[in-house]
Amino acid sequence: MWLRTAAALGLGALVFATPAAADSGPASALRAEAGAFDVTLPTGDTVHVAGGGTTVTPAPGRAPAFSVRHSGGDLYVVPDDRLGDDPERYNVTALHERRPAAPKPKAKASGDLVTVRVKSIARDGRPGPGTVGFLNVKDASLGNAHRPLPGDPEAPCTDERWNDSNCIRLAPGTYSVLGVVKTMPSWAPSTDAGKPLNYSLVGHPEIEITGDTEIVLDARKAREVTVRTPEHATAPGPGAVSHLMWTRGTANGPAVDEGVYLGDGSMLEERVFLQPTERVRTGTFEAYTRWRLEAPAITMRAGSRVLHPQYYPAAYFSDTSDQFPRLDGSARMPVGDGDRPGADLRGRLALVQRRDGVPVAEQVERAAKAGARMVAVYNDTPGVNDDPGDYGRLLKVPTIRLSHEEGRALLRERATVAAKGIADSPYQYDLVFPEQGRISKNLDYVARTSGLARIDSAYHGGGAMTAARYSKRPWEDFALAYAYPVTGTPRTRVEYVSADPDTRWSAMAITPEQPYNNAFPGPETPHVVLSETKWSSYRAGQREAHSWNKGPLTGGISAQSPIVRAGDLIRLRVGLADAARNFADVYSSSFPNGFTTDFRVYRDGELIAQTAHKANGTLATTPEDAEYRVEFDFANGAPWARSSTQARTSWTFRSARTADLTVLPLLQVGYDAALDTRNRTRSRTLRLTVAHQDGSSAPLRRLSLQTSFDDGATWTDVPLRNGVAGLHGTGMVSLRVKAEDGRGNTITQETIRAYELH
């Protein structure tokens, strides 16, 4: 799949995980902020664009990769199984704006053009499916023209930016001719639109075209990208390779950014290949791959034979991580023939052969009833295959897939298998490996922790969460990432990221875990989608700590989108913030037992805007100096909500017409309690800090604290000394803070069940 922007996703599905709540609607006198929208592609896949982030959610039963490019100001998101379609059908910008496809450029006189035919060869020597792009690196005069591979040899050869032929008419010149070629499994047709084994970036970032010619994109010339992590055992499990991206800048025109975004289930092998190139002389060029590596989820050995098991993509058989059985720990299991009628499989690894028309879930259920501890499904033809045969059925026991060759060998030997599973990896690597100016011959990367940054992440709460980390290179306008469950929560995890001043990172976490399917729908429930409010680059050896969903979760302002005024327009955005200042937009749910919010704006005591929808928009106001009061009430009625169940925040400030964009001096309260990952503490110490969102330093005139241990029925004043309080009581503590600065700006913030004292 391809994309870019600050974003996220999920198991086998690209998901930014917007809360399960009502769509944001217009507020009275509050115009919805522009730029956020959803587009449904012709395939049923949904593209969500918002706040510099782009996410894609595949339609049910689909797990394609997505080819993405940013060209001519438009965003294209093309499912990899539709590469032969006209890309204009997948022009997300045009679909959102409801404008017709761009007109095809008029053909030039034939004497001015030459014919270029393209041939693609996969890694196994057969023709390979994919796409190829043509860019004039002098001035981008042709734009970003594309052809599908292998293309239709009978279609006319034109100079159009797209048609389905295998050739293109070009003016002589210097071009970038780069494409992605997929290698299909041996049992599938070579140019099938199904799931490939792997992807290869091949071609020429700079090539002179002076006459009629044929260009061969040969994936056999590409070299495999490999990653070693000497300090920790890692394995490229499903979804390990997420990005295969590149940019080609021209001498006198715009750059074109392209890529493939690969999620869990996008390919059968976690392998990508790049063709080494010469250094470009005109314009700029960069290609990179991105990797997410964890402790091996499953390893197996039969005697001296090392096996290569892989779990099926979890989205085939579950909605959430707790529904997908995995081995956690070590086990020794005799191999049993799961296809033999009446076989006693008690405590065994049941070996079954996949068959067309027989769902994997059905085979697993049969083996589980016979007592199997685990099931291994091996392909019925040479190579590997993860076709589940059917979707929407839960697995009864941990199930892995093996190649045909491994399965047949195990069946012959009837050996005992030693297996080890790690359900909750204690570490994770997020790595970006750029190749600048050219693609080198050495694509074997070594990621030592001394050359990386370390982030000690703590995931607070009472159950599994979903998390994603976004990366952005200097030439990328947007970022995209898949989100994956963080299981075993509440928990801590060591996260290593590439340390490079030109690679910026941001992250998000969703509580509770966001379902990555809707095959097993349960009661509707809301989700809090917390995002870091900054992008950061890191130094080698840098070490930081970051928490998610640490209490209290209360009314807050996004540091990336502060409340500002320009002329007579005030841009407003409020939601929830946790103790680490991660921010979440929240709004009233459209179902019972969800979120209830109320957002209000007053000018000199008069209500001028109110909404129960997303509190994110622009307010047209009067030029005169006036006192404004912004109020935000939040209540969480979900069964999973144990802490921070209600929050009420009121800000007051004065404002008049401004000549320039001005950040307004709203106050924000910071809370520092020594909480464990269940948002509990034995410490009675609470530290409060008060700051201005505009960074100004007007001194505090007043700061007070009250506590309640009966969910706000009664309140007790608590003395503060330099912002530090000693609390008395046990149970769920509620907090009420009031602050005022020397200029009269105030904040009153009340949080019910902020955290637990015990």
HELIX and SHEET records of a PDB file:
HELIX    1   1 ASP A   80  ARG A   82  5                                   3    
HELIX    2   2 PRO A   87  TYR A   90  5                                   4    
HELIX    3   3 VAL A   92  GLU A   97  1                                   6    
HELIX    4   4 SER A  110  ASP A  112  5                                   3    
HELIX    5   5 ALA A  219  LYS A  221  5                                   3    
HELIX    6   6 ALA A  314  TYR A  316  5                                   3    
HELIX    7   7 SER A  321  GLN A  323  5                                   3    
HELIX    8   8 VAL A  360  LYS A  369  1                                  10    
HELIX    9   9 HIS A  404  GLU A  413  1                                  10    
HELIX   10  10 THR A  449  GLY A  451  5                                   3    
SHEET    1   A 4 LEU A  30  ALA A  32  0                                        
SHEET    2   A 4 ASN A 616  ALA A 620 -1                                        
SHEET    3   A 4 LEU A 569  ALA A 577 -1                                        
SHEET    4   A 4 THR A 554  ILE A 557 -1                                        
SHEET    1   B 5 LEU A  30  ALA A  32  0                                        
SHEET    2   B 5 ASN A 616  ALA A 620 -1                                        
SHEET    3   B 5 LEU A 569  ALA A 577 -1                                        
SHEET    4   B 5 VAL A 564  GLY A 567 -1                                        
SHEET    5   B 5 THR A 658  VAL A 663 -1                                        
SHEET    1   C 4 LEU A  30  ALA A  32  0                                        
SHEET    2   C 4 ASN A 616  ALA A 620 -1                                        
SHEET    3   C 4 LEU A 569  ALA A 577 -1                                        
SHEET    4   C 4 PHE A 583  ALA A 584 -1                                        
SHEET    1   D 3 PHE A  37  THR A  40  0                                        
SHEET    2   D 3 THR A  46  ALA A  50 -1                                        
SHEET    3   D 3 GLY A  53  THR A  57 -1                                        
SHEET    1   E 9 ASP A  74  PRO A  79  0                                        
SHEET    2   E 9 PHE A  66  SER A  71 -1                                        
SHEET    3   E 9 VAL A 256  TYR A 261 -1                                        
SHEET    4   E 9 VAL A 241  GLY A 249 -1                                        
SHEET    5   E 9 THR A 284  GLU A 294 -1                                        
SHEET    6   E 9 TYR A 427  GLN A 436 -1                                        
SHEET    7   E 9 ARG A 491  SER A 498  1                                        
SHEET    8   E 9 LEU A 452  TYR A 459 -1                                        
SHEET    9   E 9 ARG A 543  TRP A 548  1                                        
SHEET    1   F 3 CYS A 167  LEU A 170  0                                        
SHEET    2   F 3 VAL A 114  ILE A 121 -1                                        
SHEET    3   F 3 THR A 213  ASP A 218  1                                        
SHEET    1   G 6 ALA A 145  LEU A 149  0                                        
SHEET    2   G 6 GLY A 130  ASN A 136 -1                                        
SHEET    3   G 6 GLY A 173  THR A 183 -1                                        
SHEET    4   G 6 ASN A 198  ILE A 209 -1                                        
SHEET    5   G 6 VAL A 272  LEU A 274  1                                        
SHEET    6   G 6 ARG A 223  GLU A 224 -1                                        
SHEET    1   H 2 THR A 226  ARG A 228  0                                        
SHEET    2   H 2 ASP A 444  VAL A 446  1                                        
SHEET    1   I 8 ARG A 305  VAL A 306  0                                        
SHEET    2   I 8 ILE A 298  ALA A 302 -1                                        
SHEET    3   I 8 THR A 416  GLY A 421 -1                                        
SHEET    4   I 8 GLY A 329  ASP A 337 -1                                        
SHEET    5   I 8 LEU A 349  GLN A 353  1                                        
SHEET    6   I 8 MET A 374  TYR A 378  1                                        
SHEET    7   I 8 THR A 399  LEU A 402  1                                        
SHEET    8   I 8 GLN A 310  TYR A 311 -1                                        
SHEET    1   J 4 TYR A 484  VAL A 486  0                                        
SHEET    2   J 4 MET A 465  LYS A 472 -1                                        
SHEET    3   J 4 ARG A 504  THR A 511 -1                                        
SHEET    4   J 4 VAL A 528  SER A 531 -1                                        
SHEET    1   K 6 GLU A 606  THR A 611  0                                        
SHEET    2   K 6 PHE A 595  ARG A 603 -1                                        
SHEET    3   K 6 ALA A 626  ASN A 636 -1                                        
SHEET    4   K 6 GLN A 646  SER A 655 -1                                        
SHEET    5   K 6 THR A 746  LEU A 757 -1                                        
SHEET    6   K 6 ARG A 680  THR A 681  1                                        
SHEET    1   L 8 GLU A 606  THR A 611  0                                        
SHEET    2   L 8 PHE A 595  ARG A 603 -1                                        
SHEET    3   L 8 ALA A 626  ASN A 636 -1                                        
SHEET    4   L 8 GLN A 646  SER A 655 -1                                        
SHEET    5   L 8 THR A 746  LEU A 757 -1                                        
SHEET    6   L 8 GLY A 731  ASP A 741 -1                                        
SHEET    7   L 8 LEU A 700  SER A 708 -1                                        
SHEET    8   L 8 THR A 716  VAL A 718 -1                                        
SHEET    1   M 3 LEU A 667  ALA A 673  0                                        
SHEET    2   M 3 THR A 685  HIS A 692 -1                                        
SHEET    3   M 3 VAL A 724  GLY A 726 -1                                        
END                                                                             
